[in-house]
Amino acid sequence: MVDAASPPSPEAIARTLLDSGSVRFGQFTLASGQTSDVYVDVKRAWTVPARLRLLAEALADRVGIADRLAGMELGAVPLVVATALRTGHPFVVIRKASKEHGTRQRFEGEIRPGERLLLIEDVATTGGSSLESIAVLRGQGAIVDRALVVVDRESGAVDRLAAVGVRLEALVTLSSLRGRQP
């Protein structure tokens, strides 16, 4: 269901992230606990429909073979939903923690054993949240062997995911963003 038009280039994605203020330079503590001179907050881009559309077009172009899409709250949810709208794939939203009422499950949506799920993330640093998401999905019998991320910070996520049989593919990398900074 993806349009026949060519997908956005890495340069267009990088420009969108930089122009939206999603990439900031200074001193920051990351979710992984690491410190960095660059902070990447893709949420600043996806809160504007035209920017979200561009990211979804790029992600949709790379979905490949998948039965469903999946992403963890909060950062990945708009990306997963927008990509699902472009591709027609159903999706699953993974909770950071089980809800304390009702079914107490860690996800919303349907996961059928043996289905191939594609994990979508906003930013990957060490891969910790991706590994957590993969464990939730595989715990339900899903096959997860690929993950797409908007920005790979190039801080170990590729190797950590590869160690559990998941190939991480990035729309752009931190080094490519650094090379385009103003």
ROKESE-607751 format. One line per field, with one value per atom (N, C-alpha, C): residue number from 1; residue in one letter; atom name; x, z, y. Coordinates in steps of 0.001 Angstrom, whole numbers, plus 500000, padded with zeros to 6 digits. Example, Ala and Ser with C-alpha at 12.3 -4.5 7.8 and 13.67 -1.06 7.14 Angstrom:
2
resi <- 1; 1; 1; 2; 2; 2
resn <- A; A; A; S; S; S
name <- N; CA; C; N; CA; C
x <- 513190; 512300; 513200; 512850; 513670; 512900
z <- 507800; 507800; 507800; 507080; 507140; 507870
y <- 494310; 495500; 496700; 497750; 498940; 500030
//
This chain:
182
resi <- 1; 1; 1; 2; 2; 2; 3; 3; 3; 4; 4; 4; 5; 5; 5; 6; 6; 6; 7; 7; 7; 8; 8; 8; 9; 9; 9; 10; 10; 10; 11; 11; 11; 12; 12; 12; 13; 13; 13; 14; 14; 14; 15; 15; 15; 16; 16; 16; 17; 17; 17; 18; 18; 18; 19; 19; 19; 20; 20; 20; 21; 21; 21; 22; 22; 22; 23; 23; 23; 24; 24; 24; 25; 25; 25; 26; 26; 26; 27; 27; 27; 28; 28; 28; 29; 29; 29; 30; 30; 30; 31; 31; 31; 32; 32; 32; 33; 33; 33; 34; 34; 34; 35; 35; 35; 36; 36; 36; 37; 37; 37; 38; 38; 38; 39; 39; 39; 40; 40; 40; 41; 41; 41; 42; 42; 42; 43; 43; 43; 44; 44; 44; 45; 45; 45; 46; 46; 46; 47; 47; 47; 48; 48; 48; 49; 49; 49; 50; 50; 50; 51; 51; 51; 52; 52; 52; 53; 53; 53; 54; 54; 54; 55; 55; 55; 56; 56; 56; 57; 57; 57; 58; 58; 58; 59; 59; 59; 60; 60; 60; 61; 61; 61; 62; 62; 62; 63; 63; 63; 64; 64; 64; 65; 65; 65; 66; 66; 66; 67; 67; 67; 68; 68; 68; 69; 69; 69; 70; 70; 70; 71; 71; 71; 72; 72; 72; 73; 73; 73; 74; 74; 74; 75; 75; 75; 76; 76; 76; 77; 77; 77; 78; 78; 78; 79; 79; 79; 80; 80; 80; 81; 81; 81; 82; 82; 82; 83; 83; 83; 84; 84; 84; 85; 85; 85; 86; 86; 86; 87; 87; 87; 88; 88; 88; 89; 89; 89; 90; 90; 90; 91; 91; 91; 92; 92; 92; 93; 93; 93; 94; 94; 94; 95; 95; 95; 96; 96; 96; 97; 97; 97; 98; 98; 98; 99; 99; 99; 100; 100; 100; 101; 101; 101; 102; 102; 102; 103; 103; 103; 104; 104; 104; 105; 105; 105; 106; 106; 106; 107; 107; 107; 108; 108; 108; 109; 109; 109; 110; 110; 110; 111; 111; 111; 112; 112; 112; 113; 113; 113; 114; 114; 114; 115; 115; 115; 116; 116; 116; 117; 117; 117; 118; 118; 118; 119; 119; 119; 120; 120; 120; 121; 121; 121; 122; 122; 122; 123; 123; 123; 124; 124; 124; 125; 125; 125; 126; 126; 126; 127; 127; 127; 128; 128; 128; 129; 129; 129; 130; 130; 130; 131; 131; 131; 132; 132; 132; 133; 133; 133; 134; 134; 134; 135; 135; 135; 136; 136; 136; 137; 137; 137; 138; 138; 138; 139; 139; 139; 140; 140; 140; 141; 141; 141; 142; 142; 142; 143; 143; 143; 144; 144; 144; 145; 145; 145; 146; 146; 146; 147; 147; 147; 148; 148; 148; 149; 149; 149; 150; 150; 150; 151; 151; 151; 152; 152; 152; 153; 153; 153; 154; 154; 154; 155; 155; 155; 156; 156; 156; 157; 157; 157; 158; 158; 158; 159; 159; 159; 160; 160; 160; 161; 161; 161; 162; 162; 162; 163; 163; 163; 164; 164; 164; 165; 165; 165; 166; 166; 166; 167; 167; 167; 168; 168; 168; 169; 169; 169; 170; 170; 170; 171; 171; 171; 172; 172; 172; 173; 173; 173; 174; 174; 174; 175; 175; 175; 176; 176; 176; 177; 177; 177; 178; 178; 178; 179; 179; 179; 180; 180; 180; 181; 181; 181; 182; 182; 182
resn <- M; M; M; V; V; V; D; D; D; A; A; A; A; A; A; S; S; S; P; P; P; P; P; P; S; S; S; P; P; P; E; E; E; A; A; A; I; I; I; A; A; A; R; R; R; T; T; T; L; L; L; L; L; L; D; D; D; S; S; S; G; G; G; S; S; S; V; V; V; R; R; R; F; F; F; G; G; G; Q; Q; Q; F; F; F; T; T; T; L; L; L; A; A; A; S; S; S; G; G; G; Q; Q; Q; T; T; T; S; S; S; D; D; D; V; V; V; Y; Y; Y; V; V; V; D; D; D; V; V; V; K; K; K; R; R; R; A; A; A; W; W; W; T; T; T; V; V; V; P; P; P; A; A; A; R; R; R; L; L; L; R; R; R; L; L; L; L; L; L; A; A; A; E; E; E; A; A; A; L; L; L; A; A; A; D; D; D; R; R; R; V; V; V; G; G; G; I; I; I; A; A; A; D; D; D; R; R; R; L; L; L; A; A; A; G; G; G; M; M; M; E; E; E; L; L; L; G; G; G; A; A; A; V; V; V; P; P; P; L; L; L; V; V; V; V; V; V; A; A; A; T; T; T; A; A; A; L; L; L; R; R; R; T; T; T; G; G; G; H; H; H; P; P; P; F; F; F; V; V; V; V; V; V; I; I; I; R; R; R; K; K; K; A; A; A; S; S; S; K; K; K; E; E; E; H; H; H; G; G; G; T; T; T; R; R; R; Q; Q; Q; R; R; R; F; F; F; E; E; E; G; G; G; E; E; E; I; I; I; R; R; R; P; P; P; G; G; G; E; E; E; R; R; R; L; L; L; L; L; L; L; L; L; I; I; I; E; E; E; D; D; D; V; V; V; A; A; A; T; T; T; T; T; T; G; G; G; G; G; G; S; S; S; S; S; S; L; L; L; E; E; E; S; S; S; I; I; I; A; A; A; V; V; V; L; L; L; R; R; R; G; G; G; Q; Q; Q; G; G; G; A; A; A; I; I; I; V; V; V; D; D; D; R; R; R; A; A; A; L; L; L; V; V; V; V; V; V; V; V; V; D; D; D; R; R; R; E; E; E; S; S; S; G; G; G; A; A; A; V; V; V; D; D; D; R; R; R; L; L; L; A; A; A; A; A; A; V; V; V; G; G; G; V; V; V; R; R; R; L; L; L; E; E; E; A; A; A; L; L; L; V; V; V; T; T; T; L; L; L; S; S; S; S; S; S; L; L; L; R; R; R; G; G; G; R; R; R; Q; Q; Q; P; P; P
name <- N; CA; C; N; CA; C; N; CA; C; N; CA; C; N; CA; C; N; CA; C; N; CA; C; N; CA; C; N; CA; C; N; CA; C; N; CA; C; N; CA; C; N; CA; C; N; CA; C; N; CA; C; N; CA; C; N; CA; C; N; CA; C; N; CA; C; N; CA; C; N; CA; C; N; CA; C; N; CA; C; N; CA; C; N; CA; C; N; CA; C; N; CA; C; N; CA; C; N; CA; C; N; CA; C; N; CA; C; N; CA; C; N; CA; C; N; CA; C; N; CA; C; N; CA; C; N; CA; C; N; CA; C; N; CA; C; N; CA; C; N; CA; C; N; CA; C; N; CA; C; N; CA; C; N; CA; C; N; CA; C; N; CA; C; N; CA; C; N; CA; C; N; CA; C; N; CA; C; N; CA; C; N; CA; C; N; CA; C; N; CA; C; N; CA; C; N; CA; C; N; CA; C; N; CA; C; N; CA; C; N; CA; C; N; CA; C; N; CA; C; N; CA; C; N; CA; C; N; CA; C; N; CA; C; N; CA; C; N; CA; C; N; CA; C; N; CA; C; N; CA; C; N; CA; C; N; CA; C; N; CA; C; N; CA; C; N; CA; C; N; CA; C; N; CA; C; N; CA; C; N; CA; C; N; CA; C; N; CA; C; N; CA; C; N; CA; C; N; CA; C; N; CA; C; N; CA; C; N; CA; C; N; CA; C; N; CA; C; N; CA; C; N; CA; C; N; CA; C; N; CA; C; N; CA; C; N; CA; C; N; CA; C; N; CA; C; N; CA; C; N; CA; C; N; CA; C; N; CA; C; N; CA; C; N; CA; C; N; CA; C; N; CA; C; N; CA; C; N; CA; C; N; CA; C; N; CA; C; N; CA; C; N; CA; C; N; CA; C; N; CA; C; N; CA; C; N; CA; C; N; CA; C; N; CA; C; N; CA; C; N; CA; C; N; CA; C; N; CA; C; N; CA; C; N; CA; C; N; CA; C; N; CA; C; N; CA; C; N; CA; C; N; CA; C; N; CA; C; N; CA; C; N; CA; C; N; CA; C; N; CA; C; N; CA; C; N; CA; C; N; CA; C; N; CA; C; N; CA; C; N; CA; C; N; CA; C; N; CA; C; N; CA; C; N; CA; C; N; CA; C; N; CA; C; N; CA; C; N; CA; C; N; CA; C; N; CA; C; N; CA; C; N; CA; C; N; CA; C; N; CA; C; N; CA; C; N; CA; C; N; CA; C; N; CA; C; N; CA; C; N; CA; C; N; CA; C; N; CA; C; N; CA; C; N; CA; C; N; CA; C; N; CA; C; N; CA; C; N; CA; C; N; CA; C; N; CA; C; N; CA; C; N; CA; C; N; CA; C; N; CA; C; N; CA; C; N; CA; C; N; CA; C; N; CA; C; N; CA; C; N; CA; C; N; CA; C
x <- 500794; 500000; 500832; 502139; 502994; 502932; 502935; 502888; 504081; 503900; 504954; 506062; 505801; 506818; 508013; 509187; 510379; 510330; 510879; 510850; 511778; 511575; 512456; 513902; 514817; 516237; 516734; 517860; 518470; 518760; 519102; 519374; 518107; 516965; 515698; 515296; 515533; 515215; 516104; 517404; 518332; 517936; 517607; 517229; 515970; 515003; 513763; 514061; 514913; 515256; 516003; 516937; 517698; 516812; 515990; 515129; 514063; 513634; 512591; 513140; 514462; 515052; 515125; 514941; 515022; 516447; 517413; 518818; 519374; 519787; 520321; 521726; 522562; 523947; 524152; 524891; 525136; 525630; 525233; 525580; 524289; 524123; 522873; 523147; 522228; 522230; 521127; 521489; 520553; 519801; 518739; 517955; 518836; 519874; 520787; 521694; 521700; 522589; 523879; 524157; 525346; 525197; 526331; 526288; 526693; 526170; 526433; 526393; 527089; 527049; 525938; 525158; 524046; 522828; 521687; 520427; 519514; 518938; 518030; 516643; 515689; 514312; 513396; 513148; 512354; 510933; 510467; 509114; 508941; 509995; 509901; 509582; 509948; 509623; 508230; 507881; 506602; 505381; 505554; 504386; 503860; 504563; 504128; 503739; 502476; 502007; 502888; 503364; 504177; 505482; 506045; 507286; 507015; 505918; 505537; 505279; 504627; 504355; 505654; 506634; 507920; 508591; 508599; 509202; 508450; 507120; 506309; 506543; 506710; 506989; 508305; 509313; 510622; 510556; 509847; 509706; 508891; 507792; 506920; 507677; 508563; 509341; 510238; 510554; 511487; 510829; 509497; 508796; 509134; 509137; 509470; 508452; 508935; 508063; 507749; 506493; 506037; 504533; 504058; 502615; 502021; 502817; 502383; 503577; 503263; 504259; 504136; 505189; 505151; 506077; 505707; 506555; 506177; 507160; 506933; 506470; 505570; 505145; 506353; 506420; 505693; 506300; 507611; 508293; 507971; 507688; 507460; 505998; 505080; 503656; 503208; 503436; 503001; 503689; 504940; 505660; 505021; 504662; 504030; 502652; 501866; 500517; 500583; 501427; 501529; 502042; 502980; 503491; 502405; 501636; 500529; 499483; 499209; 498246; 498743; 500041; 500609; 500657; 500904; 501116; 499893; 498979; 497837; 498138; 499334; 499680; 499001; 498463; 497997; 499214; 498981; 500123; 499828; 500917; 500893; 501639; 501086; 501761; 502210; 503495; 504065; 504102; 503622; 503653; 505018; 505453; 506700; 506546; 505326; 505035; 503622; 503366; 502010; 501047; 499841; 498852; 498405; 497979; 497646; 496193; 495442; 494030; 493666; 492462; 491986; 492822; 493315; 494065; 495517; 496014; 497394; 498449; 498096; 499056; 500027; 501141; 502202; 502025; 500949; 500782; 499311; 499060; 497718; 497776; 496794; 496768; 496853; 496834; 496838; 498204; 498684; 499910; 499572; 499715; 499463; 500798; 500904; 502150; 502545; 503832; 504350; 504297; 503615; 503585; 504924; 505279; 506509; 506157; 506719; 506497; 507743; 507550; 508637; 508595; 509665; 509763; 510206; 509511; 509870; 510209; 511319; 511788; 512083; 512101; 512483; 513998; 514628; 516074; 516627; 517774; 518460; 519824; 520121; 521444; 522138; 521837; 522433; 521527; 520282; 519343; 518534; 518655; 517960; 516452; 515822; 514360; 513932; 514747; 514440; 514475; 515489; 515585; 514388; 513936; 512755; 511520; 511352; 510218; 510268; 511437; 511609; 511217; 511617; 511282; 509772; 509080; 507619; 506979; 507399; 506818; 507109; 508367; 508732; 508061; 507821; 507129; 505707; 505164; 503828; 503887; 505099; 505249; 505530; 505761; 506046; 507472; 507656; 508995; 509428; 510541; 511090; 512542; 512835; 514211; 514739; 513865; 514282; 513683; 514422; 513922; 514333; 513423; 513708; 513771; 514720; 514849; 515066; 514516; 514733; 516199; 516731; 518126; 518858; 519951; 520861; 521988; 522113; 523166; 524538; 524552; 525812; 526564; 525813; 526392; 526173; 526129; 526059; 524762; 523709; 522415; 522489; 523200; 523286; 523838; 524925; 525548; 524698; 524098; 523265; 522051; 521430; 520280; 520721; 521854; 522362; 522613; 523024; 523292; 522037; 520849; 519593; 518883; 519632; 519078; 518202; 518413; 517611; 518533; 518207; 518963; 518348; 519145; 518696; 519049; 518042; 518230; 517816; 518658; 518400; 518104; 517184; 516959; 518151; 518669; 519880; 520677; 521944; 522807; 523209; 523681; 524139; 525297; 526221; 527364; 526902; 525870; 525376; 524708; 524064; 523460; 524538; 525584; 526692; 527311; 527407; 528018; 527184; 525924; 525038; 524678; 525261; 524891; 525293; 524501; 524773; 526077
z <- 500000; 500000; 500000; 499997; 499997; 498623; 498598; 497340; 496461; 495157; 494204; 494209; 494744; 494796; 495613; 495286; 495995; 497456; 498341; 499768; 500070; 501193; 501564; 501710; 501278; 501363; 502795; 503127; 504447; 504679; 503616; 503743; 504147; 503548; 503891; 505332; 505751; 507135; 508101; 507810; 508664; 508746; 507623; 507591; 508415; 508306; 509079; 510576; 510978; 512401; 512900; 512120; 512525; 512548; 511505; 511430; 512524; 512968; 514003; 515407; 515543; 516877; 517576; 516830; 517408; 517807; 517221; 517523; 518180; 519438; 520179; 520665; 520668; 521088; 522421; 523317; 524665; 525532; 526802; 527690; 528212; 527997; 528338; 528964; 529831; 530348; 529614; 529012; 528207; 529068; 528513; 529222; 529617; 528836; 529126; 530309; 530760; 531838; 531318; 530044; 529442; 529328; 529278; 529004; 527544; 526960; 525553; 525286; 524227; 523797; 522768; 522483; 521533; 522132; 522050; 522486; 521271; 521076; 519949; 520502; 520158; 520631; 519410; 518828; 517605; 517821; 519076; 519369; 518881; 518883; 518384; 516900; 516183; 514756; 514552; 515275; 514967; 515476; 516191; 516622; 515523; 514406; 513250; 512149; 511705; 510749; 509510; 508897; 507686; 507988; 509146; 509523; 509859; 510574; 510885; 509591; 508634; 507346; 506658; 506660; 506035; 506708; 508038; 508763; 508472; 508452; 508181; 506766; 505802; 504426; 504366; 505054; 505050; 505756; 506870; 507588; 506763; 506185; 505397; 504236; 503639; 502511; 502918; 504211; 504681; 505495; 505539; 506341; 505882; 504595; 504109; 504545; 504848; 505236; 506722; 507030; 508414; 508431; 509470; 509647; 510431; 511354; 512204; 512520; 512916; 513395; 514907; 515569; 517024; 517456; 518560; 519126; 520558; 521346; 522759; 522949; 523949; 524312; 524789; 524697; 524035; 522681; 522613; 521419; 520115; 520154; 518912; 518467; 519353; 519036; 517808; 517715; 516502; 515244; 515369; 514220; 513750; 514700; 514366; 513750; 514358; 513851; 512447; 512261; 510947; 509886; 510264; 509327; 509004; 510002; 509786; 508842; 508982; 508092; 506642; 506457; 505096; 504506; 505344; 504831; 504959; 505867; 506125; 507119; 507685; 508661; 510006; 510657; 512032; 512928; 514136; 515007; 516465; 517221; 518651; 519350; 520458; 521291; 522567; 522844; 524028; 525148; 526307; 527495; 528174; 528805; 529564; 530801; 531297; 532451; 532296; 532878; 532831; 533524; 532959; 533647; 534908; 535871; 537183; 537323; 536249; 536310; 535044; 535004; 533813; 533516; 532292; 531863; 532321; 532762; 533239; 532201; 530949; 529916; 529598; 528969; 528622; 527245; 526541; 525185; 524867; 523862; 523306; 521855; 521442; 520092; 520166; 519007; 518937; 518483; 519144; 518732; 518596; 517387; 517138; 517101; 517810; 517755; 516323; 516030; 514692; 513756; 514146; 513298; 513361; 512239; 512159; 512483; 513574; 513965; 513711; 513202; 512953; 514047; 514803; 515861; 515276; 515652; 515219; 516464; 516403; 517517; 517009; 517929; 517535; 517568; 518685; 518849; 519495; 519026; 519647; 520123; 521371; 521925; 522216; 523368; 523707; 523318; 522962; 522581; 523730; 524914; 526088; 525948; 525503; 525375; 524228; 523176; 522081; 522572; 523360; 523902; 524783; 525556; 526399; 525540; 524485; 523574; 522892; 522438; 521778; 522719; 523981; 524961; 525157; 525208; 525363; 524144; 522949; 521725; 521578; 521792; 521690; 522789; 523927; 525011; 524629; 523611; 523106; 521869; 521528; 520393; 519062; 519072; 517829; 517368; 516066; 515477; 515297; 515890; 515755; 515331; 514075; 513600; 512971; 512955; 512441; 513289; 513360; 514012; 513165; 513032; 512332; 513359; 513204; 514106; 513266; 513733; 513018; 513138; 514378; 514602; 515419; 514880; 515626; 516152; 517471; 518089; 517985; 517432; 517214; 518521; 519534; 520864; 521349; 520415; 520804; 520507; 520115; 519873; 518763; 517686; 516557; 517033; 517791; 518265; 519306; 520226; 521260; 520652; 519660; 519009; 518152; 517473; 516664; 517537; 518776; 519695; 520003; 519806; 520020; 518695; 517592; 516286; 515646; 515997; 515427; 514697; 513440; 512650; 512830; 513299; 513483; 512244; 511662; 510492; 510859; 510522; 510869; 509627; 509788; 508719; 508619; 509766; 509829; 511076; 511068; 512221; 512864; 514087; 514782; 514054; 513545; 512838; 511582; 510904; 509729; 510142; 511298; 511792; 512201; 512862; 513248; 512018; 510934; 509709; 509037; 509450; 508837; 509786; 510974; 511941; 511419; 511814; 511322; 511848
y <- 498786; 500000; 501272; 501155; 502330; 502987; 504322; 505059; 504696; 504841; 504527; 505580; 506764; 507811; 507320; 507843; 507393; 507851; 507026; 507357; 508532; 509188; 510299; 509812; 510631; 510287; 510462; 509828; 510060; 511547; 512256; 513690; 514443; 514083; 514738; 514424; 513202; 512821; 513592; 513630; 514369; 515845; 516445; 517865; 518083; 517182; 517288; 517231; 516303; 516177; 517411; 517895; 519081; 520327; 520516; 521699; 521722; 520555; 520479; 520683; 520724; 520832; 519482; 518405; 517061; 516691; 517366; 517112; 518370; 518208; 519352; 519044; 520059; 519900; 520616; 519978; 520491; 519348; 519313; 518199; 517585; 516266; 515588; 514234; 513795; 512434; 511690; 510565; 509786; 508777; 508197; 507172; 505992; 505724; 504620; 504931; 506195; 506614; 507221; 507047; 507627; 509140; 509833; 511267; 511468; 512549; 512815; 514308; 514702; 516099; 516330; 515270; 515376; 514694; 515360; 514763; 514671; 513493; 513275; 513001; 513850; 513744; 513773; 512589; 512494; 513007; 513036; 513535; 514969; 515749; 517126; 517158; 516103; 516028; 515461; 514373; 513736; 514461; 515562; 516338; 517269; 517334; 518127; 517140; 517147; 516138; 515954; 517015; 516865; 516129; 516388; 515704; 514243; 513993; 512613; 511845; 512476; 511832; 511434; 512318; 512029; 510831; 510807; 509681; 508384; 508458; 507269; 506757; 507660; 507237; 506471; 506983; 506325; 504970; 504912; 503637; 502644; 503105; 502226; 501599; 502357; 501850; 500684; 500587; 499566; 498461; 498434; 497417; 496005; 495763; 494428; 493382; 492197; 491088; 491194; 491477; 491571; 491362; 490708; 490545; 491711; 492233; 493345; 494230; 495441; 496384; 496453; 496880; 497011; 498132; 498786; 499821; 500093; 500539; 500823; 502255; 502415; 503762; 504556; 505741; 506788; 507106; 507091; 507601; 506917; 505611; 504880; 504874; 505183; 504997; 505800; 507094; 507806; 507276; 506865; 506316; 505013; 504152; 502870; 503106; 503979; 504251; 504855; 505856; 506504; 505520; 504664; 503661; 502644; 502238; 501296; 501900; 503162; 503808; 503814; 503908; 503898; 502501; 501483; 500123; 499220; 499563; 498697; 497582; 497553; 496527; 496814; 495790; 495983; 496204; 496704; 496995; 496660; 496629; 496348; 497484; 497963; 498956; 498259; 498356; 497722; 498747; 498322; 499188; 499074; 500155; 500114; 499241; 499159; 498298; 497768; 496609; 496041; 496975; 497087; 497907; 497174; 497933; 497370; 496957; 496994; 496622; 495838; 495363; 494650; 493417; 493322; 492136; 492139; 493275; 493435; 493058; 493181; 492793; 493920; 493571; 494510; 495122; 494783; 495304; 495468; 496286; 496460; 496031; 495269; 494730; 493221; 492608; 491149; 490649; 489600; 488920; 487445; 486942; 485518; 484783; 483664; 482889; 482573; 482754; 482490; 483672; 484747; 485945; 486666; 487290; 488080; 489527; 490037; 491426; 492245; 493442; 494376; 495435; 495534; 496526; 497858; 498932; 500283; 501095; 501815; 502646; 504053; 505011; 506363; 506530; 506173; 506321; 505059; 504600; 503462; 503933; 503625; 503935; 502616; 502024; 500734; 499572; 499862; 498820; 498251; 498821; 498296; 498234; 499305; 499282; 498376; 498295; 497375; 495934; 495594; 494236; 493913; 494886; 494694; 494442; 495230; 495055; 493690; 493310; 492015; 490881; 490984; 489944; 489834; 490973; 490958; 490282; 490656; 490114; 488622; 488251; 486840; 486012; 486618; 485924; 485522; 486184; 485863; 484966; 484519; 483610; 484281; 485593; 486312; 486055; 486155; 486119; 487564; 487921; 489280; 489123; 489504; 489392; 490686; 491726; 493030; 494130; 495229; 496434; 497628; 498581; 499832; 500942; 501830; 502965; 504219; 505325; 506581; 506986; 506999; 507402; 506341; 505849; 504970; 505849; 505908; 506715; 506040; 504832; 504101; 503863; 503432; 503199; 501769; 500829; 499431; 498709; 499415; 498768; 497730; 498021; 497080; 495741; 495772; 494528; 493820; 494568; 493938; 493265; 493880; 493249; 492066; 492196; 491087; 489857; 490073; 488958; 488139; 488751; 488010; 487740; 487855; 487506; 488559; 489832; 490920; 491899; 492192; 493165; 494543; 495491; 496869; 497670; 498331; 499177; 500596; 501557; 502955; 503787; 504744; 505716; 506654; 507072; 507898; 507513; 507873; 507618; 508942; 508836; 510041; 510679; 509889; 510479; 511229; 510727; 511458; 512774; 512784; 514029; 515030; 514536; 515425; 516072; 515320; 515839; 516916; 517044; 518048; 519183; 519168; 520198; 521581; 522578; 523937; 524504
//
